[in-house]
Amino acid sequence: MLRKSLMATIALTLAVLTSGCMKFNMDLTVNKDDTVQGSMIIAFSNEALDLANSMGGSSSLDTNTLIQKQDGMTTEPFKDDKFTGTKVTFSPKKFSEFSTGTADSLKFTRTGDIVSVSGALDLSGGDPTTFEQAQANPMTAGLLKNFDISIRLTLPGKVTSTSGVVSGNTVTFKGTPGAKLVIDAKSDQSPTSDSSMLIFGGVAVAAVAVGVVLFLRSRKGKVVETQEVVE
């Protein structure tokens, strides 16, 4: 039930996101036991909320209506200087429970020590022309500036390939209005991927130590020779 609830929430949120003026930040951690946990922030821009309030339609921008609550999922209010909405946190779920099986859904798979993440988010609303018109319209261009979508994945091993921005074992993907956000990342969880750097580091340290010892020995020999000459 949680899988259907979580993915339904994501799907509904993305449908609303294509109108712009929203924040959708997902922060996921992929664990070594093939589970995924994390949180997501769903919020409308304060400008859009103020506009809706002035027109008496603030209830239509209630992020709680986008969330289907289930066991293993908690919610709390979210607010910053630009957005107001809801933060959703969910407990660890197996790869198969997180993926929906649709063509563009976020999928997590494992092949040996390699963990792969793939998927895509269509932020065009099915019609990229609509966004071009909205960006050209002074009345709606301001709202699109508040569009904020990002997905951050922390993987269980060294990142070996991705189109996102890498920082350690974390990959971040940023979306833009009217475009499809492609998510792809692979990480190597094998011991050699981490131990190779440790081995290299150990060899380097040993080499430096040997060099210091030889240098000290050569200096000691020169000191002895100097003393003999003086005598």
Buried (B, 14 or more C-beta within 10 A) or exposed (E): EBBEBBBBBBEBBBEBBBBBBBBBBBBBBBEEEBBBBBBBBBBBBBBBBEBBEEEEEBEEBBBEEBBBEBEBBEBEEBEEEEBBBBBBBBEBBEBEBBBBEEEBBBBBBEEEBBBBBBBBBBBBBEEBEBBEEBBEEEEBEBBBEBBBBBBBBBBBBBBBEBEBEBEEBBBBBEBEBBEEBBBBBBBBBEEEBEEEEEEEEEEEEEEEEEEEEEEEEEEEEEEEEEEEEEE
